[in-house]
Amino acid sequence: MNEPMLKNDPAAINSAEFFDRSRARLGFDVPPGLVDPNIIPKSGDQGTDRMLEIIAREQPVRPAAVLIPVVDHPQPTVLLTQRAAHLNDHAGQIAFPGGKIDSTDASPLDAALREAEEEVGLNRKFVEPIGYLDLYATGFGFRILPTVARVKPGFRLSINKSEVDDAFEVPLAFLMDPANHQVHSKEFRGMERSYYAMPFAERYIWGATAGILRVLYERICLT
C-alpha cells in the first residue's frame, strides 16, 4: 500500500531523504520516446492519452528538456520561472527553466543546464544533477524530459527578460503535498481530459509544470 513520505506535517519534509530517494530512483538513461513518435508517454488519464496519440500523428515530435531545481535550504524549495508575456508559446505561464533540445546539446541534461543559465543565469557550479524524471508529453507536440537537480544555496540569478519575466521559489513541501494538487478538466475534440493545478499565493501553477510536479510526487514521495 502506497503512503506519502510526508505523513502528518508536509512542512517537515526532509531534504536529505528527498535527495537520497531521488538518487536511488532516478538515472540518466534517455527514453526512446523523447524522439520516437510511435512511443506515446502515458499520462494516467485516458482522455489525455488519447489526445497524445492524435497529436503524435498530426505534429512532429518536439524534444525538450527542463531542470527541476530543488534548492537545498533547511526547508527546500523549487526554483520556477514566469515566462515573458510577449512570447508566442505559453506567455506568462509558470514554468521550469528549460526549452527545446538543440543539435549542439550533448544530452537532455546539457540542454536543461544551458537553458537554466540562459534564462535565469543559474550557474552550473551550484547544480548537482540527480537524474531524469519520467518523459512528459504535451498537446503541443513537446516531449519534455525533466532533470531533477539539487541546487546549492548562494547562487545569484540574472533574469533574461527576453524569455522570463520573473524567477521565484516555492516550498517543496507545498508542491509535494497532494492536498494542494487540484484536478481540473477541459475538452479536446469532444473528449474530456484532466490536468493538475497547484495555485500558490498569486502564482497559478498548472498544465505541464503542475503535471511534472505531480509525477515528481508520485516517483519520489510515495513509498
N, C-alpha and C positions, 0 to 999 in steps of 0.2 A: 504493500500500500504506500503510495507516494505521500510524503508530508513535506510542507515547506520547511526550508532550513530555518527561516525566521518564525519561530513557533508562537511566541507571545508578544514580543516587542520588536516590531520592524526597525525601530530606531537603533536597536542594539546589534545591527549587522556587523559581523566580524570580518574585517578586511582580509586578514591573513587566511582565514578559512575560505573566503570567496576566491582569492587568488590561487590558493592551493587546489581547490576544486577545479578551477578553470584550467590550470596546468595539467591536471590529471585527465580531464575530459576532452580537451581540445588539442588539435595538432595543425600541421601545415600542409596536409595533402590537399591539393586543389581539386575540387569536384568537377567531373567532366561536364556536368550540366551548366557550368559557367559559360560555355561556348556552344554546347550542343543543343539545338532547338528541339531535338527529339526526346530529350530528357526534361521532364517538367517537374520542377521542385514542388513538393507537396506542402500545402499550407495548413491542412487540418480542417479546412472549410470547403464543403462540397461546391458551393457556388463560386468561390474564388478559384478552386482547382479547375473548374470548367472554363472560367474566364481565361486562365493562364494557358490552357490548351488552345483556345481560339486565338489568343494573341500570338502564340508561338507559330501558328500557321500564317498569320497575316503580316507580322512585322519581323524584321531581322533582330536577332539577339543583340542586346547592348550590354556587354560585360562592364561591371563597375565594382569598385571597392570602397569601403568606408572603414574608418577607425572608430572603435568604441573605446574612448579614452577614459579609463576609470582612475581618478586621481586618488592616490593613496594618502588621504588625510586620515586622522583618527576616526572620523566618520566619513567614509569615502563618498566621492561624488562622480558624476558622469559629465564630461565636458560636451556641450551641444552648441550648435550654431543656429542663427536665424538667417536664412538665405536672403539675399538682397531683393528688395521689392521690384527692381527693374528687370529681373531675369525672366527669360521666356518660359523656363520649366520650374514649376513648384516655387514661384516667387513668394517670399515672405514666410515660407514654412520652416518649421523646426527640423533640423537635420543633424546627422553626424558629419564630421569633416570627411570629405571624400568626393569621388566623382568617377568618370569613365576611366577605364584602364587604357593607357596609351601603348603604342607599339614599342616605345622606348623603355617602358617599365619592365624591370626584371621579373616581377611577380605581382600578384594582387596586393601582397603586403607592401611592396615597394610603392605601388600606386597609392595606397592608403596613407603611407607616411609622407609621400610627396605632396598629396593634396592637403594634408593637415598643415604642412609647412607653408604651402602657397596661400591657403585660405585664412589661417589664423596665426601663422608664424610659430607653430608648436615645434620647437627644436627636437630633433630625433634623439639627442643625448638624454633627454628626460623620459624617453618612451621605451618600455620593455614589452615587446610583442609577446603574447602568450599563445595565441592560436586562432584559427579560423572558426567562426560560428557557422551554423547551417546556411547554405545558399538560400537567398530570399529573392523571389521574383515579383515584379510589379506589372500592373496593367499597361504600362508604357513600354514594355519590352525589355526593361532593365533586368539583368541578373546580378544581384548585389552580393558580394562576398565580404562579410564584416570580419575585421580583425579585432579581437579583444586584446587590450593592452593595459598594463599597469603604468601609470604616469607618476613620476616623482614630483612632489610639490616643489615650488620655487621657480617654475618657468614664467616667462613673460610673453604675452601674446602681442601680435601686431596684426590687426584686422585688415584684410584686403577688401576694401569697400566695393570693389567691382564685383565681388562674389558674395560677400557676407555683410550683413548689417550689424550683427552682434554675436558675441560668444558668452556663454554663461554656464554655470554648474548647477546640477540638480542632485540632491542626495540620492545615492544608490539605494538606500533603504526605501525611499518613496517609490522609486521605479520598480523595485523588486517586490513590492507589496501587492499581491493580487487584488486587494480591496480597492486599489487605485486603477485597475485595468478595466476601463469601460468597454463594453462591446456594442457597436452600432452596426447598422446595415444600410446598404444602398443598392440600387438596381443597376444591373449591367445587361442590356439587351433582353429585358424581360426576366432575368434571373436575379434572385436576391443573393447578395454576398455580404459577409460580415467583415468588420475591421475594428482595430483597437484604437482607443484614445486614452491619454493619460494627462488630463489638464493639471498644470502646476502653476499656482499663482496666476499671473497674467499670460502665461505661456500655454498654448494649446498644442500638445504633442500628440500626433495622430499619424495615420497612414503607415508608410513603410518604417518610419522611425519607431513608432509605437509597436508595430508588428515585430521588428527586430528585437526590441527590448523584451517583448513577451517571450520570444524564442530564448533569449538570454536567461530569463527567469526559469523557463522550463528545463533548459540544459544544465544550469549551474545551481539553481536554488531549490531544486527538488531532489530528494534522495532516491 
